[in-house]
Amino acid sequence: MMSMGNNAVVDGQVLTGAKTSGYVNSDLKWETSEQTDIGIDLRFLGNALTFTADYFHKKTKDMLLNVALPEYTGFRTMKVNKGSVKNEGVEMEASYRFHVRQVNLRLGANVSYVKNTVTDIGDERIGLDILGGGLGGTVTWMESGKPYGFFYGYVHDGIFQNQAEIDAYVTADGTPKQLNAQPGDVRYKDLDGKDGITGEDRTMIGNPNPDWTYGFTLNAEWRGFDVYAFFQGVHGNDIYRLYRRANITYANWDETWLDRWHGEGTSNWMPRIAEGDPNNNTTWVSNLFVEDGSYLRLKVLQIGYQLPQQLLRKAFIKNLRLFAQGENLFTITNYTGIDPEVGTRNGFDGGTYPQARTFTFGANITF
């Protein structure tokens, strides 16, 4: 099938062009995974105390990736089998059932540690647009020796407070490193020490993959009352928070910009707001937008009461339990965005709809 509209200008004339609607890579095949697991499973005190642990080493090769093609082919990318990635870590889970006087208790916990590394995609660095591009440029990338989907960009090195600081930030031959900078703009770190600030000064500025993922539960029963609580969290991951689309000139600014630079000494992190963004304060990918994504959240809390049997018999009811439940009741985090639980876009938060806080009241009745 051919698609029209691929016109070209030759000798001043617009010529109608067409190209195939798609292509087929006949060499594509499924990814291959190899995994080693070593585990233990322990039971004590008549299964009242349990513990399991599992070490895993997983290698995935022949990944399905989009690689760049010469533009004369008519296509920008092509899906191929390329590279390998390694995931290594440990998972642990424990539970303990016991009672204190008339209170029956059960505690449970699980935790996992994972180290993710792209082990081989050759010498190139591949941008993963589907996981965080379009809002200020490609954010997530993959490269040999780095974690999958790491954030790649410029390093924020403070705010120019006055013209003297801009004039002093020059190359060895005296050329200003940031030609369009004004007081209140971001000073970007010159990592390679030459030619001012260029694409070669970009580096890894964050990792969206958590080191630790964990959760724990509490069950308690006492004289017909019962309580269930479930906590969940992650630690060691970063979030790239960019709510403002760079391609929408008059979009709203979030409240963090209330702390922007508006005069010497007012801020050394949030830059001024400038029409057209001549210094690329917000249009360049940088650690200005990278934040710690660690959090602990109370996901579920339920409190119930089982009515006594002697009261229920008179109403011809076998069992009646009343309960109240809350979800996402509170979150402990340093993240300044709406919700740190944004994992649907590999750590990129472009305004992901937050988890709702809900309350439920109900009854379980058996006649």
TORMILO-855642 format. One record per residue: chain; x, y, z of N, C-alpha, C in turn. Coordinates in steps of 0.05 Angstrom, whole numbers, plus 5000, padded with zeros to 4 digits. Layout:
# TORMILO-855642
unit_n_east_n_north_n_up_ca_east_ca_north_ca_up_c_east_c_north_c_up
A_X_Y_Z_X_Y_Z_X_Y_Z
...
//
This chain:
# TORMILO-855642
unit_n_east_n_north_n_up_ca_east_ca_north_ca_up_c_east_c_north_c_up
A_5017_4976_5000_5000_5000_5000_5018_5025_5000
A_5010_5045_4984_5025_5070_4983_5009_5092_4996
A_5024_5111_5009_5012_5134_5021_5022_5159_5006
A_5003_5177_5001_5009_5201_4986_5016_5224_5005
A_5022_5248_4993_5028_5271_5010_5057_5274_5017
A_5074_5257_5006_5103_5259_5012_5116_5274_4989
A_5110_5300_4988_5119_5316_4965_5148_5326_4969
A_5160_5335_4947_5187_5345_4948_5189_5368_4928
A_5208_5386_4934_5214_5409_4916_5239_5403_4900
A_5236_5402_4874_5259_5397_4856_5260_5419_4835
A_5282_5433_4834_5285_5455_4814_5263_5476_4817
A_5255_5481_4841_5234_5502_4846_5206_5492_4841
A_5202_5467_4834_5175_5457_4829_5168_5436_4851
A_5143_5437_4860_5133_5418_4879_5123_5393_4865
A_5136_5371_4870_5129_5346_4856_5114_5328_4876
A_5093_5315_4867_5078_5297_4883_5093_5272_4888
A_5095_5264_4914_5110_5240_4921_5093_5220_4936
A_5102_5196_4936_5088_5174_4950_5109_5155_4961
A_5102_5141_4982_5120_5121_4993_5103_5098_5004
A_5115_5076_5009_5101_5053_5021_5091_5061_5049
A_5068_5051_5056_5055_5058_5082_5070_5046_5105
A_5085_5026_5100_5100_5013_5122_5122_4995_5111
A_5134_4981_5129_5156_4962_5121_5155_4938_5139
A_5168_4917_5130_5168_4892_5146_5197_4884_5150
A_5205_4880_5175_5231_4870_5181_5228_4840_5185
A_5235_4825_5165_5230_4796_5165_5249_4781_5185
A_5269_4796_5195_5288_4783_5214_5279_4786_5243
A_5256_4800_5249_5247_4803_5276_5240_4777_5289
A_5247_4774_5315_5240_4751_5330_5233_4759_5359
A_5224_4740_5375_5217_4746_5402_5242_4751_5419
A_5239_4769_5439_5261_4772_5458_5266_4746_5473
A_5291_4743_5482_5298_4719_5497_5307_4726_5525
A_5296_4712_5545_5303_4717_5573_5315_4691_5585
A_5336_4695_5600_5349_4674_5616_5350_4682_5645
A_5340_4665_5663_5338_4673_5691_5348_4651_5709
A_5362_4659_5730_5372_4641_5751_5359_4650_5777
A_5347_4631_5792_5335_4637_5818_5346_4618_5839
A_5352_4629_5862_5360_4614_5886_5343_4623_5909
A_5328_4606_5922_5311_4614_5943_5310_4596_5967
A_5299_4607_5989_5295_4591_6013_5267_4597_6023
A_5256_4577_6037_5229_4579_6048_5229_4567_6076
A_5225_4584_6096_5227_4574_6124_5200_4577_6138
A_5194_4558_6156_5170_4558_6172_5177_4551_6201
A_5166_4567_6220_5172_4563_6248_5146_4564_6264
A_5147_4553_6288_5125_4555_6308_5098_4547_6296
A_5098_4524_6282_5073_4514_6271_5063_4533_6249
A_5080_4543_6232_5074_4561_6210_5065_4589_6220
A_5068_4595_6246_5061_4621_6255_5081_4642_6245
A_5106_4634_6242_5127_4652_6232_5138_4640_6206
A_5136_4656_6184_5146_4647_6158_5165_4667_6146
A_5183_4657_6130_5203_4674_6117_5211_4661_6091
A_5210_4677_6069_5220_4668_6043_5239_4689_6032
A_5259_4679_6017_5278_4697_6004_5285_4685_5977
A_5289_4703_5957_5295_4693_5930_5315_4712_5918
A_5337_4701_5909_5357_4717_5893_5352_4710_5864
A_5352_4731_5847_5347_4726_5819_5368_4742_5802
A_5374_4730_5779_5391_4743_5759_5379_4737_5732
A_5368_4758_5720_5354_4755_5695_5367_4772_5673
A_5372_4759_5650_5384_4773_5627_5365_4770_5604
A_5357_4793_5592_5340_4794_5569_5357_4803_5545
A_5357_4789_5523_5372_4796_5500_5354_4797_5475
A_5365_4808_5454_5350_4811_5429_5324_4828_5434
A_5328_4850_5449_5305_4867_5456_5294_4880_5430
A_5268_4886_5431_5255_4900_5409_5258_4930_5412
A_5275_4942_5395_5281_4970_5398_5277_4984_5371
A_5271_5010_5372_5270_5027_5348_5297_5040_5344
A_5310_5036_5322_5335_5048_5316_5332_5068_5293
A_5349_5088_5292_5346_5109_5272_5354_5099_5244
A_5340_5109_5224_5345_5102_5196_5353_5128_5181
A_5369_5126_5160_5374_5149_5143_5347_5160_5132
A_5344_5186_5132_5318_5197_5124_5311_5193_5095
A_5332_5187_5078_5326_5182_5050_5310_5156_5047
A_5308_5140_5067_5292_5115_5065_5262_5121_5066
A_5255_5145_5077_5227_5152_5080_5216_5146_5107
A_5232_5133_5124_5224_5126_5151_5246_5135_5171
A_5237_5143_5194_5256_5153_5214_5268_5130_5231
A_5252_5110_5237_5262_5089_5254_5253_5062_5243
A_5266_5041_5254_5259_5014_5246_5262_4996_5271
A_5243_4979_5275_5243_4961_5298_5261_4937_5292
A_5281_4932_5310_5300_4911_5306_5304_4896_5333
A_5316_4873_5331_5326_4859_5355_5354_4869_5361
A_5358_4881_5385_5384_4893_5390_5388_4896_5420
A_5412_4888_5429_5420_4894_5456_5410_4875_5477
A_5419_4880_5502_5411_4863_5524_5410_4880_5550
A_5394_4871_5569_5391_4885_5594_5391_4864_5617
A_5402_4872_5640_5405_4854_5662_5390_4865_5686
A_5375_4847_5700_5362_4854_5725_5371_4834_5746
A_5382_4845_5767_5393_4828_5789_5383_4839_5815
A_5375_4820_5833_5365_4830_5859_5356_4808_5877
A_5341_4816_5898_5332_4797_5917_5303_4805_5926
A_5287_4785_5931_5260_4790_5941_5257_4775_5968
A_5244_4787_5987_5241_4775_6013_5212_4780_6023
A_5202_4761_6038_5175_4763_6049_5174_4749_6076
A_5160_4761_6095_5158_4749_6122_5131_4754_6134
A_5121_4736_6151_5095_4741_6165_5097_4728_6192
A_5081_4739_6211_5082_4729_6239_5054_4731_6250
A_5042_4708_6259_5016_4708_6272_5020_4703_6302
A_5008_4720_6319_5010_4717_6348_4986_4731_6361
A_4984_4729_6387_4963_4742_6401_4973_4755_6427
A_4961_4777_6434_4967_4791_6459_4941_4792_6475
A_4939_4776_6496_4914_4772_6511_4892_4765_6492
A_4872_4781_6488_4849_4774_6471_4851_4785_6443
A_4874_4797_6437_4878_4808_6410_4894_4789_6393
A_4883_4781_6370_4897_4765_6350_4910_4783_6329
A_4935_4779_6324_4950_4797_6306_4964_4781_6285
A_4967_4793_6261_4983_4782_6240_4998_4805_6226
A_5024_4803_6225_5041_4823_6212_5054_4810_6187
A_5054_4825_6166_5067_4815_6142_5083_4837_6128
A_5104_4829_6115_5121_4849_6101_5134_4836_6077
A_5139_4852_6056_5154_4843_6033_5172_4865_6023
A_5195_4859_6013_5213_4879_6003_5229_4867_5980
A_5235_4883_5960_5252_4873_5938_5272_4895_5930
A_5295_4886_5923_5317_4903_5914_5324_4894_5885
A_5325_4913_5867_5331_4907_5839_5352_4927_5828
A_5372_4917_5816_5392_4933_5801_5388_4927_5772
A_5382_4948_5756_5377_4945_5728_5399_4958_5712
A_5410_4944_5692_5432_4954_5676_5429_4945_5647
A_5430_4964_5629_5432_4957_5600_5460_4948_5595
A_5464_4923_5587_5490_4912_5585_5503_4915_5557
A_5486_4917_5536_5498_4919_5510_5477_4929_5489
A_5481_4954_5479_5466_4963_5455_5486_4975_5436
A_5511_4967_5438_5532_4979_5421_5541_5006_5432
A_5551_5023_5415_5562_5049_5423_5542_5072_5423
A_5517_5066_5415_5498_5088_5412_5481_5093_5438
A_5468_5115_5438_5450_5123_5459_5423_5126_5446
A_5403_5112_5455_5377_5111_5442_5356_5126_5459
A_5343_5145_5447_5322_5160_5461_5296_5144_5461
A_5282_5143_5484_5257_5128_5486_5234_5148_5487
A_5226_5159_5464_5206_5179_5463_5179_5170_5475
A_5173_5145_5471_5147_5135_5480_5145_5136_5511
A_5168_5138_5524_5167_5138_5554_5172_5165_5565
A_5171_5186_5550_5174_5212_5562_5183_5234_5544
A_5178_5233_5519_5185_5254_5501_5161_5273_5496
A_5166_5294_5481_5145_5311_5473_5139_5335_5491
A_5149_5334_5516_5144_5355_5535_5171_5366_5543
A_5184_5382_5525_5210_5393_5531_5232_5376_5520
A_5227_5357_5501_5247_5341_5490_5247_5313_5501
A_5264_5295_5489_5266_5268_5499_5279_5267_5526
A_5266_5254_5545_5275_5253_5573_5289_5227_5579
A_5277_5205_5571_5287_5178_5579_5303_5166_5556
A_5325_5153_5564_5344_5142_5544_5354_5115_5554
A_5367_5101_5536_5382_5077_5544_5409_5077_5531
A_5429_5067_5546_5457_5067_5538_5471_5044_5553
A_5490_5032_5540_5505_5010_5553_5517_5019_5579
A_5514_5003_5599_5526_5009_5625_5508_5027_5643
A_5485_5036_5633_5467_5053_5648_5441_5039_5654
A_5426_5048_5674_5399_5036_5678_5380_5042_5655
A_5362_5024_5650_5343_5028_5628_5325_5052_5633
A_5322_5069_5613_5305_5092_5615_5315_5114_5633
A_5342_5117_5636_5353_5138_5653_5347_5166_5641
A_5346_5186_5659_5342_5214_5650_5368_5225_5641
A_5368_5238_5618_5392_5249_5605_5388_5278_5598
A_5405_5295_5609_5402_5324_5603_5424_5340_5615
A_5419_5367_5617_5438_5386_5626_5437_5388_5657
A_5459_5397_5669_5461_5399_5698_5458_5428_5706
A_5438_5433_5722_5432_5460_5733_5454_5467_5753
A_5466_5490_5750_5489_5498_5767_5483_5525_5780
A_5458_5530_5787_5451_5555_5800_5439_5575_5781
A_5433_5599_5791_5420_5620_5776_5439_5644_5774
A_5442_5655_5750_5457_5680_5747_5443_5702_5762
A_5456_5713_5782_5444_5734_5798_5447_5762_5787
A_5468_5766_5771_5473_5792_5760_5490_5789_5734
A_5493_5811_5720_5508_5811_5695_5537_5804_5699
A_5549_5811_5721_5577_5805_5727_5581_5775_5726
A_5563_5759_5737_5566_5730_5738_5564_5719_5709
A_5547_5730_5693_5545_5722_5665_5571_5728_5650
A_5582_5752_5654_5606_5760_5640_5630_5743_5649
A_5630_5732_5673_5652_5716_5683_5651_5687_5674
A_5628_5679_5663_5624_5651_5655_5631_5648_5626
A_5657_5645_5620_5667_5645_5592_5685_5622_5587
A_5690_5616_5562_5708_5595_5554_5737_5605_5556
A_5757_5588_5550_5785_5595_5552_5792_5619_5535
A_5778_5623_5512_5785_5646_5495_5767_5670_5501
A_5752_5669_5523_5736_5692_5531_5708_5694_5519
A_5700_5674_5505_5673_5674_5493_5652_5666_5514
A_5630_5681_5517_5609_5674_5537_5599_5646_5531
A_5596_5630_5553_5587_5602_5550_5557_5601_5544
A_5542_5621_5553_5513_5622_5548_5506_5650_5537
A_5505_5651_5510_5504_5677_5496_5478_5692_5502
A_5456_5678_5507_5430_5691_5511_5422_5694_5540
A_5441_5688_5558_5434_5689_5587_5429_5718_5596
A_5410_5720_5615_5404_5745_5629_5403_5739_5659
A_5406_5759_5676_5403_5754_5705_5376_5740_5710
A_5377_5719_5726_5353_5703_5732_5351_5677_5716
A_5370_5673_5697_5370_5649_5681_5387_5627_5694
A_5382_5602_5685_5397_5579_5695_5425_5580_5684
A_5445_5575_5701_5472_5571_5693_5476_5541_5690
A_5482_5531_5665_5486_5503_5660_5515_5496_5663
A_5520_5473_5675_5548_5464_5681_5561_5455_5655
A_5586_5466_5651_5602_5459_5627_5618_5434_5634
A_5608_5411_5627_5620_5386_5636_5645_5379_5620
A_5645_5386_5594_5669_5378_5578_5690_5400_5577
A_5683_5424_5587_5703_5445_5590_5711_5458_5564
A_5694_5456_5543_5702_5468_5517_5677_5476_5502
A_5680_5496_5484_5659_5504_5466_5633_5513_5479
A_5635_5522_5503_5611_5532_5517_5592_5509_5524
A_5566_5515_5525_5546_5495_5532_5535_5483_5506
A_5541_5457_5502_5532_5443_5478_5519_5416_5487
A_5509_5401_5467_5497_5376_5473_5516_5356_5486
A_5542_5361_5483_5562_5343_5496_5564_5347_5526
A_5550_5368_5536_5550_5373_5565_5527_5359_5579
A_5511_5344_5565_5490_5328_5577_5501_5303_5590
A_5487_5294_5611_5496_5270_5625_5471_5257_5638
A_5476_5236_5652_5454_5223_5667_5447_5240_5691
A_5421_5248_5692_5412_5266_5713_5391_5253_5731
A_5385_5228_5727_5365_5215_5744_5360_5187_5735
A_5349_5171_5754_5343_5143_5749_5314_5137_5758
A_5296_5130_5739_5268_5126_5747_5263_5099_5761
A_5283_5081_5761_5279_5055_5771_5285_5054_5801
A_5265_5047_5818_5270_5046_5847_5290_5024_5854
A_5307_5030_5874_5324_5009_5885_5308_4989_5902
A_5289_5000_5918_5274_4984_5936_5244_4988_5931
A_5229_4966_5931_5200_4967_5931_5190_4950_5954
A_5172_4961_5970_5165_4947_5995_5135_4951_6002
A_5126_4934_6020_5099_4937_6030_5097_4921_6057
A_5078_4929_6073_5073_4914_6098_5044_4916_6105
A_5034_4895_6119_5006_4894_6126_5003_4889_6156
A_4980_4897_6167_4973_4892_6195_4944_4882_6196
A_4939_4859_6208_4912_4849_6214_4909_4846_6244
A_4887_4855_6255_4882_4853_6283_4853_4847_6288
A_4847_4829_6307_4819_4822_6314_4816_4822_6344
A_4794_4834_6353_4789_4835_6382_4759_4838_6387
A_4747_4817_6399_4719_4818_6407_4700_4828_6385
A_4702_4817_6362_4685_4824_6340_4695_4847_6322
A_4714_4862_6332_4726_4884_6316_4750_4873_6301
A_4754_4884_6277_4777_4876_6261_4788_4901_6247
A_4814_4901_6243_4828_4923_6229_4847_4911_6209
A_4847_4922_6185_4866_4914_6164_4879_4940_6153
A_4906_4940_6152_4921_4963_6141_4942_4953_6122
A_4944_4966_6099_4964_4959_6079_4980_4984_6071
A_5006_4983_6076_5024_5005_6068_5041_4996_6045
A_5048_5014_6027_5064_5008_6004_5082_5031_5997
A_5106_5025_5986_5124_5047_5980_5148_5038_5962
A_5163_5058_5954_5188_5054_5938_5209_5073_5948
A_5234_5066_5943_5256_5083_5951_5278_5082_5931
A_5291_5105_5926_5314_5106_5909_5309_5113_5880
A_5285_5121_5873_5279_5128_5845_5275_5158_5842
A_5278_5168_5818_5274_5196_5811_5249_5199_5793
A_5238_5223_5794_5215_5230_5777_5222_5255_5762
A_5217_5255_5736_5220_5279_5720_5193_5293_5718
A_5190_5315_5733_5164_5329_5735_5164_5353_5717
A_5148_5352_5696_5146_5374_5677_5117_5376_5668
A_5101_5392_5683_5073_5395_5677_5068_5414_5653
A_5087_5431_5647_5083_5451_5627_5093_5442_5600
A_5076_5441_5580_5084_5433_5553_5100_5456_5540
A_5123_5449_5530_5140_5470_5517_5128_5480_5491
A_5110_5465_5479_5099_5473_5453_5072_5488_5457
A_5064_5494_5481_5040_5510_5486_5049_5536_5501
A_5052_5557_5486_5064_5582_5496_5050_5593_5520
A_5024_5593_5520_5009_5606_5541_4996_5587_5561
A_5008_5563_5565_4998_5544_5584_5003_5555_5612
A_4987_5544_5631_4990_5553_5659_5016_5543_5671
A_5025_5557_5691_5049_5549_5706_5040_5538_5733
A_5054_5517_5743_5046_5505_5769_5057_5523_5791
A_5048_5517_5815_5053_5535_5838_5083_5537_5846
A_5099_5517_5838_5128_5519_5845_5141_5544_5833
A_5129_5554_5812_5140_5578_5799_5135_5604_5814
A_5119_5602_5836_5116_5625_5853_5142_5632_5867
A_5160_5612_5869_5186_5616_5882_5208_5623_5861
A_5200_5632_5838_5220_5637_5817_5237_5662_5823
A_5259_5665_5809_5277_5688_5812_5262_5713_5803
A_5262_5734_5820_5250_5759_5811_5267_5783_5821
A_5293_5777_5825_5311_5798_5833_5335_5785_5847
A_5357_5798_5847_5382_5787_5858_5378_5776_5886
A_5386_5751_5889_5385_5738_5916_5358_5725_5922
A_5338_5727_5905_5312_5716_5911_5310_5686_5907
A_5326_5675_5889_5326_5646_5884_5352_5637_5871
A_5361_5614_5878_5385_5603_5864_5378_5576_5851
A_5351_5571_5848_5343_5546_5836_5322_5551_5815
A_5300_5564_5821_5278_5569_5802_5285_5594_5786
A_5287_5591_5759_5295_5614_5743_5272_5634_5739
A_5278_5656_5726_5257_5675_5718_5240_5663_5696
A_5217_5674_5692_5200_5667_5669_5204_5688_5647
A_5212_5679_5624_5218_5697_5602_5204_5688_5577
A_5190_5706_5563_5176_5700_5539_5196_5690_5517
A_5190_5667_5506_5207_5655_5485_5229_5639_5497
A_5234_5640_5523_5254_5624_5537_5281_5624_5522
A_5294_5648_5518_5318_5650_5503_5342_5634_5514
A_5342_5629_5540_5364_5614_5553_5358_5585_5556
A_5335_5576_5546_5326_5548_5548_5324_5539_5577
A_5314_5556_5594_5310_5549_5622_5290_5525_5625
A_5269_5526_5609_5248_5505_5612_5247_5487_5587
A_5258_5495_5565_5256_5478_5541_5278_5457_5539
A_5300_5461_5553_5321_5440_5554_5314_5421_5577
A_5320_5395_5571_5318_5375_5592_5341_5379_5612
A_5334_5383_5637_5355_5387_5657_5345_5377_5684
A_5363_5376_5704_5356_5367_5730_5340_5388_5746
A_5333_5410_5733_5314_5429_5745_5288_5415_5751
A_5281_5395_5735_5255_5381_5738_5257_5353_5750
A_5281_5346_5760_5285_5319_5771_5281_5321_5802
A_5265_5303_5812_5259_5303_5841_5260_5274_5852
A_5265_5272_5878_5265_5246_5891_5236_5235_5891
A_5233_5211_5880_5206_5199_5878_5199_5179_5900
A_5216_5177_5920_5210_5158_5942_5185_5166_5957
A_5170_5146_5966_5146_5151_5981_5137_5127_5998
A_5121_5132_6018_5108_5112_6034_5078_5120_6035
A_5060_5102_6027_5032_5109_6025_5015_5088_6040
A_4995_5098_6055_4975_5080_6066_4954_5075_6045
A_4956_5052_6032_4939_5046_6009_4911_5038_6018
A_4909_5022_6039_4882_5013_6047_4882_5011_6078
A_4860_5022_6089_4854_5018_6118_4825_5011_6120
A_4819_4988_6132_4792_4979_6136_4787_4972_6165
A_4765_4981_6176_4756_4975_6203_4729_4962_6202
A_4725_4939_6215_4700_4925_6214_4691_4916_6241
A_4665_4909_6243_4653_4899_6268_4633_4877_6261
A_4637_4854_6273_4620_4831_6270_4600_4831_6293
A_4573_4835_6287_4553_4836_6308_4550_4809_6321
A_4545_4809_6347_4542_4783_6362_4520_4766_6351
A_4524_4739_6352_4505_4721_6342_4478_4722_6356
A_4478_4726_6383_4453_4726_6397_4434_4749_6389
A_4446_4771_6379_4429_4793_6369_4418_4787_6341
A_4433_4772_6326_4425_4767_6298_4404_4746_6295
A_4403_4726_6314_4384_4705_6312_4355_4715_6312
A_4350_4736_6327_4323_4747_6329_4314_4758_6302
A_4333_4767_6286_4326_4778_6260_4330_4758_6237
A_4335_4733_6245_4339_4711_6225_4362_4717_6207
A_4383_4729_6218_4408_4734_6204_4430_4717_6215
A_4445_4704_6197_4467_4686_6206_4492_4702_6213
A_4500_4721_6196_4524_4738_6201_4518_4766_6190
A_4529_4786_6205_4527_4813_6196_4552_4828_6205
A_4566_4837_6185_4591_4852_6190_4589_4880_6178
A_4594_4900_6194_4595_4928_6184_4624_4936_6180
A_4629_4952_6160_4657_4961_6156_4658_4988_6144
A_4681_5001_6148_4688_5027_6135_4716_5024_6124
A_4720_5034_6100_4746_5031_6087_4755_5057_6074
A_4780_5063_6077_4792_5086_6063_4816_5077_6046
A_4820_5089_6023_4842_5083_6006_4858_5108_6000
A_4885_5104_5999_4903_5127_5994_4899_5150_6014
A_4899_5142_6040_4892_5162_6061_4914_5182_6065
A_4940_5174_6065_4961_5193_6067_4986_5182_6054
A_5004_5201_6047_5029_5194_6033_5052_5210_6045
A_5074_5197_6052_5098_5210_6062_5118_5211_6039
A_5125_5235_6030_5143_5238_6007_5155_5266_6006
A_5178_5269_5993_5189_5295_5988_5182_5306_5960
A_5167_5290_5945_5160_5297_5918_5140_5320_5919
A_5144_5341_5903_5127_5365_5903_5105_5363_5883
A_5104_5342_5866_5083_5340_5847_5058_5329_5859
A_5038_5324_5842_5011_5316_5852_5012_5288_5864
A_5026_5269_5851_5026_5241_5860_5052_5228_5853
A_5068_5217_5872_5093_5204_5866_5089_5177_5853
A_5065_5166_5854_5059_5140_5842_5053_5142_5813
A_5073_5150_5797_5068_5157_5769_5080_5136_5750
A_5084_5112_5759_5100_5092_5744_5090_5086_5717
A_5067_5095_5708_5057_5088_5682_5074_5100_5659
A_5091_5120_5665_5107_5132_5643_5136_5131_5650
A_5144_5110_5664_5173_5105_5669_5186_5129_5683
A_5172_5140_5703_5183_5161_5719_5179_5189_5708
A_5166_5191_5685_5161_5218_5674_5133_5226_5681
A_5130_5249_5695_5105_5259_5704_5098_5284_5689
A_5081_5282_5669_5072_5305_5654_5044_5313_5662
A_5037_5308_5688_5010_5314_5697_4993_5290_5699
A_5005_5267_5705_4990_5242_5708_4967_5245_5729
A_4943_5235_5722_4921_5238_5741_4927_5223_5766
A_4924_5235_5790_4932_5223_5815_4914_5200_5824
A_4924_5184_5842_4908_5163_5855_4886_5177_5872
A_4862_5168_5869_4840_5180_5884_4839_5171_5913
A_4832_5189_5931_4827_5182_5958_4797_5175_5960
A_4791_5150_5968_4763_5141_5968_4756_5131_5996
A_4730_5133_6002_4719_5123_6027_4695_5105_6020
A_4693_5082_6033_4672_5063_6028_4660_5053_6054
A_4634_5052_6055_4620_5042_6079_4601_5019_6069
A_4601_4997_6084_4584_4975_6074_4578_4955_6096
A_4564_4934_6087_4556_4912_6105_4557_4886_6090
A_4566_4865_6103_4566_4838_6093_4545_4822_6109
A_4523_4813_6095_4501_4800_6109_4498_4772_6098
A_4495_4753_6116_4489_4725_6109_4463_4717_6123
A_4443_4708_6108_4417_4700_6120_4417_4670_6124
//
